[in-house]
Amino acid sequence: MSEQTIALVTGANKGIGYEIAAGLGAFGWRVGVGARDRERRETAVAKLRAAGVDAFGVPLDVTDDASVAGAARLIEESAGRLDVLVNNAGITGDGAQAPTSVDLATVRAAVETNVLGVIRVTNALLPLLRRSASPRIVNMSSGVGSLTRQTTPGGETGPISAAYTPSKTFLNAVTVQYAKELRDTGILINAACPGYCATDLNGFRGVRTPEQGAAIAIRLSTLPDDGPTGGFFDDEGVVPW
């Protein structure tokens, strides 16, 4: 009898993160629901369990060293290893983001969550991922982080942004560096673009559902051992850097 696959999804109490957790749980996996807010986390876990998912709550603030260390200890004690990590938690940053007038605190906040949070969580959980036979890491990025799309005349990449958009470009670059370092370890790490989904991150203005947005993360979480690493993908295939 094969071992149950263990996954952790950050920011999984709602939106795309919740749908990723639900999709992975549908495979019979045990899924950690990482979230800061205790009430929302417990509500999400209860809803997932009611749908038949083997879900468990993981108190997790990706911007806090102690919180991330605690999450790693919880998974160590409850599962002993981690097979799949989906770094989904993210923020857009508050207020206007025109580069000539942006508040630097807005930029710092976006980078702290969207980039440093990913590094913090990934590094804390790498020892557990190394115990997996087929470890996978998925970093939830965005098509707006593509410099190719940003610089293509007529390209649709959203409003001018000095915080959120560059934070996703930064995340893409970090993903490539992880892939280079981990290339011979069996750990596959890729960036995923969910598309413009209707979530509270954008005031529910998106044109795709969170479930549709979760599909690419689920696909990258289940890559075969000879699958790609260091790539950027959406539902249609490779996204240009």
C-alpha positions as CSV (number, residue, x, y, z in Angstrom):
1,M,0.0,0.0,0.0
2,S,1.5,3.3,-1.0
3,E,2.1,6.1,1.4
4,Q,-0.4,9.0,1.5
5,T,0.9,12.1,-0.3
6,I,1.3,15.1,2.1
7,A,0.8,18.6,0.7
8,L,0.9,22.1,2.2
9,V,-0.9,25.1,0.5
10,T,-0.2,28.5,2.0
11,G,-3.0,31.1,2.0
12,A,-5.4,28.2,1.6
13,N,-8.4,29.4,3.6
14,K,-10.1,31.1,0.6
15,G,-9.9,31.8,-3.1
16,I,-7.4,30.0,-5.4
17,G,-5.6,28.5,-2.4
18,Y,-8.7,26.9,-1.1
19,E,-9.4,25.4,-4.5
20,I,-5.9,24.1,-4.8
21,A,-6.3,22.4,-1.4
22,A,-9.6,20.9,-2.5
23,G,-8.2,19.7,-5.8
24,L,-5.2,18.0,-4.2
25,G,-7.4,16.5,-1.6
26,A,-9.6,15.0,-4.2
27,F,-6.6,12.7,-5.1
28,G,-6.8,11.3,-1.6
29,W,-3.9,13.4,-0.4
30,R,-3.5,14.8,3.1
31,V,-3.5,18.6,2.7
32,G,-2.3,21.2,5.2
33,V,-4.4,24.4,5.0
34,G,-1.9,27.2,5.8
35,A,-3.5,30.4,6.9
36,R,-2.9,33.3,9.4
37,D,-6.6,33.8,10.5
38,R,-7.6,31.0,12.9
39,E,-11.4,31.3,12.3
40,R,-11.0,31.3,8.5
41,R,-8.5,28.4,8.7
42,E,-10.8,26.3,10.8
43,T,-13.8,27.1,8.6
44,A,-11.9,26.1,5.5
45,V,-10.7,22.8,7.1
46,A,-14.2,21.9,8.2
47,K,-15.6,22.6,4.7
48,L,-12.8,20.5,3.1
49,R,-13.4,17.7,5.5
50,A,-17.1,17.8,4.8
51,A,-16.3,17.3,1.2
52,G,-14.2,14.3,2.0
53,V,-10.7,15.9,2.0
54,D,-8.2,14.8,4.6
55,A,-7.4,18.3,5.6
56,F,-5.6,19.8,8.6
57,G,-5.0,23.3,9.7
58,V,-1.5,24.9,9.8
59,P,-1.2,28.2,11.5
60,L,1.0,30.1,9.2
61,D,2.0,33.7,8.6
62,V,4.6,33.6,5.8
63,T,6.1,37.0,6.9
64,D,6.9,35.7,10.4
65,D,10.0,33.5,11.1
66,A,8.6,32.0,14.3
67,S,5.3,31.2,12.6
68,V,7.0,29.5,9.7
69,A,9.2,27.5,12.0
70,G,6.2,26.4,13.9
71,A,4.4,25.3,10.8
72,A,7.5,23.2,9.8
73,R,7.5,21.6,13.3
74,L,3.8,20.8,13.0
75,I,4.2,19.0,9.7
76,E,7.3,17.2,11.0
77,E,5.4,15.9,14.0
78,S,2.2,15.0,12.2
79,A,3.5,13.7,8.9
80,G,7.3,13.3,9.1
81,R,7.8,14.6,5.6
82,L,6.3,16.9,2.9
83,D,5.7,15.9,-0.7
84,V,4.2,19.0,-2.2
85,L,4.5,22.7,-1.2
86,V,2.3,25.3,-3.0
87,N,3.4,28.8,-2.1
88,N,0.1,30.5,-2.8
89,A,-0.1,33.3,-0.1
90,G,0.1,36.7,-1.7
91,I,-1.0,40.3,-1.5
92,T,-1.4,43.1,-4.0
93,G,-0.3,45.9,-1.7
94,D,-2.5,48.8,-0.7
95,G,-3.0,52.1,-2.4
96,A,-1.8,53.6,-5.7
97,Q,1.3,52.0,-7.2
98,A,2.6,54.5,-9.7
99,P,6.4,54.2,-9.4
100,T,6.8,58.0,-9.1
101,S,4.6,58.3,-6.1
102,V,4.3,54.9,-4.5
103,D,4.8,54.6,-0.8
104,L,7.9,52.5,-0.2
105,A,6.1,50.7,2.6
106,T,3.7,49.3,-0.1
107,V,6.6,47.9,-2.1
108,R,8.2,46.4,1.0
109,A,4.9,44.7,2.1
110,A,4.4,43.2,-1.4
111,V,8.0,41.9,-1.5
112,E,7.9,40.6,2.1
113,T,4.8,38.4,1.4
114,N,5.2,37.6,-2.3
115,V,8.9,36.9,-2.4
116,L,10.6,36.8,1.0
117,G,7.6,34.8,2.3
118,V,8.1,32.2,-0.4
119,I,11.8,31.9,0.4
120,R,11.2,31.8,4.1
121,V,8.6,29.0,3.8
122,T,10.5,27.0,1.2
123,N,13.7,27.0,3.1
124,A,12.0,26.0,6.4
125,L,10.3,23.1,4.6
126,L,13.1,21.9,2.4
127,P,14.4,19.3,5.0
128,L,10.9,17.7,4.9
129,L,10.6,17.9,1.1
130,R,14.0,16.1,0.8
131,R,12.4,13.1,2.5
132,S,9.9,12.8,-0.3
133,A,10.3,10.4,-3.2
134,S,8.9,12.9,-5.6
135,P,9.0,16.4,-4.1
136,R,7.3,19.3,-5.9
137,I,7.2,23.0,-5.2
138,V,4.8,25.4,-7.0
139,N,5.1,29.2,-6.7
140,M,1.9,31.0,-7.5
141,S,3.0,33.9,-9.7
142,S,1.1,36.0,-12.3
143,G,1.3,36.7,-16.0
144,V,1.8,40.3,-15.1
145,G,5.2,39.3,-13.8
146,S,6.3,38.4,-17.3
147,L,8.8,41.1,-18.5
148,T,8.1,39.9,-22.1
149,R,4.4,40.6,-21.7
150,Q,5.1,43.9,-19.9
151,T,7.3,45.1,-22.8
152,T,5.2,43.9,-25.7
153,P,3.3,46.7,-27.4
154,G,-0.4,46.2,-26.9
155,G,0.1,43.5,-24.3
156,E,-2.6,43.3,-21.6
157,T,-0.7,43.3,-18.2
158,G,-3.0,45.3,-16.0
159,P,-2.4,48.8,-14.5
160,I,1.0,50.3,-13.8
161,S,2.4,48.8,-10.6
162,A,5.5,49.4,-8.7
163,A,4.8,46.8,-6.0
164,Y,2.6,43.8,-7.0
165,T,3.8,43.4,-10.6
166,P,7.5,43.6,-9.9
167,S,7.1,41.3,-6.9
168,K,5.9,38.6,-9.2
169,T,8.8,39.2,-11.6
170,F,11.1,38.9,-8.6
171,L,9.4,35.7,-7.6
172,N,9.9,34.3,-11.1
173,A,13.6,35.1,-10.9
174,V,13.9,33.4,-7.5
175,T,12.1,30.3,-8.8
176,V,14.7,30.0,-11.5
177,Q,17.5,30.3,-9.0
178,Y,16.0,27.5,-6.8
179,A,15.6,25.3,-9.8
180,K,19.3,25.8,-10.7
181,E,20.4,24.9,-7.1
182,L,18.1,22.0,-6.7
183,R,18.4,20.6,-10.2
184,D,20.1,17.3,-9.1
185,T,17.9,16.7,-6.0
186,G,14.7,15.4,-7.6
187,I,12.8,18.5,-6.4
188,L,10.9,20.1,-9.2
189,I,10.0,23.8,-8.7
190,N,8.0,25.9,-11.1
191,A,6.0,29.1,-11.2
192,A,2.3,29.0,-12.1
193,C,0.0,31.7,-13.6
194,P,-3.6,31.1,-12.6
195,G,-5.0,33.8,-14.9
196,Y,-7.2,36.7,-13.9
197,C,-9.5,35.0,-11.3
198,A,-12.4,36.6,-9.4
199,T,-11.1,36.7,-5.8
200,D,-11.0,39.3,-3.0
201,L,-7.4,40.1,-4.1
202,N,-8.9,42.0,-7.0
203,G,-12.3,42.9,-5.7
204,F,-13.8,39.9,-7.6
205,R,-13.2,41.6,-10.9
206,G,-11.5,38.6,-12.5
207,V,-13.0,36.7,-15.4
208,R,-11.9,33.2,-14.3
209,T,-13.1,31.2,-11.3
210,P,-10.8,30.3,-8.4
211,E,-11.3,26.6,-9.4
212,Q,-10.1,27.4,-12.9
213,G,-7.1,29.3,-11.5
214,A,-6.2,26.3,-9.2
215,A,-5.9,23.9,-12.2
216,I,-2.3,24.8,-13.2
217,A,-1.0,24.5,-9.6
218,I,-2.6,21.1,-9.3
219,R,-1.0,20.0,-12.6
220,L,2.4,21.2,-11.5
221,S,2.0,19.6,-8.1
222,T,1.5,16.2,-9.9
223,L,4.3,16.4,-12.4
224,P,6.1,13.1,-13.2
225,D,9.7,12.7,-12.1
226,D,11.0,13.7,-15.6
227,G,8.8,16.8,-15.6
228,P,10.1,20.4,-16.1
229,T,11.7,22.5,-13.4
230,G,12.5,26.2,-13.4
231,G,9.6,26.9,-15.7
232,F,6.6,29.4,-15.8
233,F,3.3,27.9,-16.9
234,D,-0.4,28.6,-17.3
235,D,-3.2,26.5,-18.7
236,E,-2.1,27.0,-22.2
237,G,1.5,26.0,-21.7
238,V,4.7,28.0,-21.2
239,V,4.5,31.7,-20.2
240,P,7.4,33.8,-21.5
241,W,9.6,35.3,-18.9
